[in-house]
Amino acid sequence: MYRKKLFLAIALVLCAATAAWSTVTITDDVIIGGNCRVSGTATFANVSGIDRSGLTQDNTQSYHLLPEHWKVWDDMDSPLPSTPATDDLGIIGGTFGTDSPSIQTEDLKAAGATNKYARCTFAIPPEYVAGETVQVRIHCGMLTTVADNSATIDVEVYESDEEAGIGADLCATAAQSCNSLTLADKTFTITATTLAAGDILDIRVTMAVNDAATGTTVKGIIGASKMLLDIKG
């Protein structure tokens, strides 16, 4: 047996060193104690499956929460209105070929302290690595004019118990300022200790604008929103 394994090892070395040997077939098991480097293409035949745990982890991969995924926060059966009203953000489609859809407030100049909301759910996909990074990233800012007092974006995230109940807010990041005409990413870290693939997250975003002036238009805008996850596969 030792001699047979030695011959197999020699065959592997000769295969790597001799260009004339284009193919070598080994019918026995081979265990390589060190690294195995493949300079060409690796093809696996008759492989029943590769365990996900053996894959390389890809960190903070994006899963977009599209504008149409967001709902009226206290009426999940209703999509966001095309015209923001009461305490709801609105989905603004714009002109196809000119504008991309976004989520916005109405003109809040001189409206004082005003909170606008939207809500959605997100199912953590099978490739998520349990307990690893979960973040919500909102690309947001102001349109036309900044608020003369403040404008912030905030995120709340709850895990569904799948019985119409929830736990505590998992968002570990406080509200962040978005009072700028230059839209920017605002990232919110989610406590992921107990999270795993298949869990359902209930997410609410709040844009709080406080303006007392009577000048030009003051609108908040969310240009994009996404989940960032550590995954394998």
Summary of the structure (lengths in Angstrom):
residues: 233
radius of gyration: 26.3
end to end distance: 37.9
largest distance: 90.2
contacts: 611
relative contact order: 0.22
helix: 9%
strand: 40%
